[in-house]
Amino acid sequence: MLCPEELLTGHYWALFDGHGGPAAAILAANTLHSCLRRQLEAVVEGLLTPQPPMHLSGRCVCPSDPQFVEEKGIRAEDLVIGALESAFQECDEVIGRELEVSGQVGGCTALVAVSLQGKLYVANAGDSRAILVRKDEVRPLSFEFTPETERQRIQQLALVYPELLAGEFTRLEFPRRLKGDDLGQKVLFRDHHMSGWSYKRVEKADLKYPLIHGQGRQARLLGTLAVSRGLGDHQLRVLDTNIQLKPFLLSIPQVTVLDMDQLALQEEDVVVMATDGLWDVLSNEQVARLVRSFLPGNREDPHRFSELAQKLILSTQGTDGSAPEEVSHDDISVFVIPLHSQSQGGRGP
Amino acid sequence: MLCPEELLTGHYWALFDGHGGPAAAILAANTLHSCLRRQLEAVVEGLLTPQPPMHLSGRCVCPSDPQFVEEKGIRAEDLVIGALESAFQECDEVIGRELEVSGQVGGCTALVAVSLQGKLYVANAGDSRAILVRKDEVRPLSFEFTPETERQRIQQLALVYPELLAGEFTRLEFPRRLKGDDLGQKVLFRDHHMSGWSYKRVEKADLKYPLIHGQGRQARLLGTLAVSRGLGDHQLRVLDTNIQLKPFLLSIPQVTVLDMDQLALQEEDVVVMATDGLWDVLSNEQVARLVRSFLPGNREDPHRFSELAQKLILSTQGTDGSAPEEVSHDDISVFVIPLHSQSQGGRGP
């Protein structure tokens, strides 16, 4: 229940993957929904019309108004996206204050799904992932934020505020860590504005530790963190230094919108939300195959969606006989959300 | 001819759309291909292998090397992308110097297509556009950069360097320009990190002129410029002020790559490149219909591609009997590039 019952009813799911201890994830789980409720309440008047009014209250501005000026077309869903963005920021501030008071540390990724007025909003900050699985379709509903996917933003920040690197890191990217005997060689590099690669002659400053190091799951920001967005980490510093990671981290999520009313949803259309431990081992397609092979044979089982979530976790451990190519050693959380009931029940009281 | 003849042969097309006078566009047309040639020559050794070496010259780093460290997978095409990015930057610097020396002013957008080693590279900085038209497909090959499409980057810059606005502009976005009697009202707004919208109470500072004003073709950066990337404009200032536009403009293009060898190209597959004057009036689909209705009936005509380009321009003037919904009043340049011959002739000398 997100908004005043008489106005709007919605559903909320959230996954938080902690690092540096569980404190931030626990706080986020206890707090983010309240932040979101507050943010939605602040715009509920605008949410009840297809096109929210320029003024939340007060004078009407309409074509017959002599003071009418052409306005940009803004939709009710833009207010929900704005509320999710603001809620993540607010929750991040709350976590910062609470952890400081209690002397705790840590951070977490956040992946949130909200169904409201026939639409599903997926907000993501970190490397968890949500996908839509239907009979003939697998659609990503979120995009991971890692030091690699946000390289340009992070390098640019280091260019604008070089003091953030304290002379200990280089913002340039090289194909591998440079060594002393690379000095003077012409090597491949990439700077903040580049998508392609070019060659430069190695100088002494290029031998510093790279701002972003490693590839894929091994990629690390300032040698420390595997994600570039999330909540918390206000105290996190590079080991044995005073260099802070927080300035490079964004708490703002990216939000995608699924119009459930447009989808002609079927009984077995689901959203799968999971932390990176699942996606490190299973591809979107492999998850979709497991969903499609499990649900139709278990139509009578009232617990089939949570059983499917358990089955997905087991399949990453090689304990269900499916023999994955790789076994996940990370902790894993999975939600399987049936969409059919959301689009039916998601409107009004 | 882009590279030393004995090593690599390619083709080059470029469209420049000037503003504030023709000086920058003329300089770009005379200069950019030389910058690109120089940048490509600097990496030609790396271009001749599918995976460019980490070191351009000097020691071999290979698996048998005891010093071998795992390297990121970088492709030859990443060097071409890097060369295009560097060439745009270099050309921008040349234009800045030349215009200062000659006391001239102005800027231009730049859209460049290069065919090299079986691939077509499209680099774009500004609001020109390239599309691929095939029998059953219309594919965008570039994306426009306008104050609206780059709102977040521009707002963020104003946050980091507020002195760039000299207290004369607000970086916040509102659905329309606010007026005195909006003071104290709660109105929709959007800041640098937001994709969605939220409400805030109007303060006096919000009544300043907006950093980005207007919508679509009317959108202006600092009330002055309709594009957010391009070459030149080193001297451009907001009318009657000392506020510079250049810090908000990027000379770096976005580069897309089309693998012509993978496409099974047909005789009538073309790329259409044109300045915004064309796309303001014709959609991608309308251009594709004109291409498909013209080419098959004119197979014997050796000038059919340039005639098609002329026909496209005429159709924006309502002078070819097609009665467009709207007539273009902007100047228009159009290239129609047949791809079939590129993929055949684009390799080797």
Boltz contact constraints between the chains, C-beta under 6 A:
constraints:
  - contact:
      token1: [A, 54]
      token2: [B, 175]
      max_distance: 6.0
  - contact:
      token1: [A, 54]
      token2: [B, 187]
      max_distance: 6.0
  - contact:
      token1: [A, 54]
      token2: [B, 188]
      max_distance: 6.0
  - contact:
      token1: [A, 55]
      token2: [B, 185]
      max_distance: 6.0
  - contact:
      token1: [A, 55]
      token2: [B, 187]
      max_distance: 6.0
  - contact:
      token1: [A, 56]
      token2: [B, 186]
      max_distance: 6.0
  - contact:
      token1: [A, 56]
      token2: [B, 199]
      max_distance: 6.0
  - contact:
      token1: [A, 58]
      token2: [B, 185]
      max_distance: 6.0
  - contact:
      token1: [A, 69]
      token2: [B, 176]
      max_distance: 6.0
  - contact:
      token1: [A, 71]
      token2: [B, 175]
      max_distance: 6.0
  - contact:
      token1: [A, 71]
      token2: [B, 176]
      max_distance: 6.0
  - contact:
      token1: [A, 72]
      token2: [B, 175]
      max_distance: 6.0
  - contact:
      token1: [A, 74]
      token2: [B, 188]
      max_distance: 6.0
  - contact:
      token1: [A, 74]
      token2: [B, 197]
      max_distance: 6.0
  - contact:
      token1: [A, 78]
      token2: [B, 196]
      max_distance: 6.0
  - contact:
      token1: [A, 78]
      token2: [B, 197]
      max_distance: 6.0
  - contact:
      token1: [A, 79]
      token2: [B, 197]
      max_distance: 6.0
  - contact:
      token1: [A, 81]
      token2: [B, 195]
      max_distance: 6.0
  - contact:
      token1: [A, 81]
      token2: [B, 196]
      max_distance: 6.0
  - contact:
      token1: [A, 82]
      token2: [B, 194]
      max_distance: 6.0
  - contact:
      token1: [A, 82]
      token2: [B, 196]
      max_distance: 6.0
  - contact:
      token1: [A, 82]
      token2: [B, 197]
      max_distance: 6.0
  - contact:
      token1: [A, 82]
      token2: [B, 198]
      max_distance: 6.0
  - contact:
      token1: [A, 85]
      token2: [B, 194]
      max_distance: 6.0
  - contact:
      token1: [A, 85]
      token2: [B, 196]
      max_distance: 6.0
  - contact:
      token1: [A, 86]
      token2: [B, 198]
      max_distance: 6.0
  - contact:
      token1: [A, 160]
      token2: [B, 160]
      max_distance: 6.0
  - contact:
      token1: [A, 175]
      token2: [B, 54]
      max_distance: 6.0
  - contact:
      token1: [A, 175]
      token2: [B, 71]
      max_distance: 6.0
  - contact:
      token1: [A, 175]
      token2: [B, 72]
      max_distance: 6.0
  - contact:
      token1: [A, 176]
      token2: [B, 69]
      max_distance: 6.0
  - contact:
      token1: [A, 176]
      token2: [B, 71]
      max_distance: 6.0
  - contact:
      token1: [A, 185]
      token2: [B, 55]
      max_distance: 6.0
  - contact:
      token1: [A, 185]
      token2: [B, 58]
      max_distance: 6.0
  - contact:
      token1: [A, 186]
      token2: [B, 56]
      max_distance: 6.0
  - contact:
      token1: [A, 187]
      token2: [B, 54]
      max_distance: 6.0
  - contact:
      token1: [A, 187]
      token2: [B, 55]
      max_distance: 6.0
  - contact:
      token1: [A, 188]
      token2: [B, 54]
      max_distance: 6.0
  - contact:
      token1: [A, 188]
      token2: [B, 74]
      max_distance: 6.0
  - contact:
      token1: [A, 193]
      token2: [B, 252]
      max_distance: 6.0
  - contact:
      token1: [A, 194]
      token2: [B, 82]
      max_distance: 6.0
  - contact:
      token1: [A, 194]
      token2: [B, 85]
      max_distance: 6.0
  - contact:
      token1: [A, 195]
      token2: [B, 81]
      max_distance: 6.0
  - contact:
      token1: [A, 196]
      token2: [B, 78]
      max_distance: 6.0
  - contact:
      token1: [A, 196]
      token2: [B, 81]
      max_distance: 6.0
  - contact:
      token1: [A, 196]
      token2: [B, 82]
      max_distance: 6.0
  - contact:
      token1: [A, 196]
      token2: [B, 85]
      max_distance: 6.0
  - contact:
      token1: [A, 197]
      token2: [B, 74]
      max_distance: 6.0
  - contact:
      token1: [A, 197]
      token2: [B, 78]
      max_distance: 6.0
  - contact:
      token1: [A, 197]
      token2: [B, 79]
      max_distance: 6.0
  - contact:
      token1: [A, 197]
      token2: [B, 82]
      max_distance: 6.0
  - contact:
      token1: [A, 198]
      token2: [B, 82]
      max_distance: 6.0
  - contact:
      token1: [A, 198]
      token2: [B, 86]
      max_distance: 6.0
  - contact:
      token1: [A, 199]
      token2: [B, 56]
      max_distance: 6.0
  - contact:
      token1: [A, 252]
      token2: [B, 193]
      max_distance: 6.0
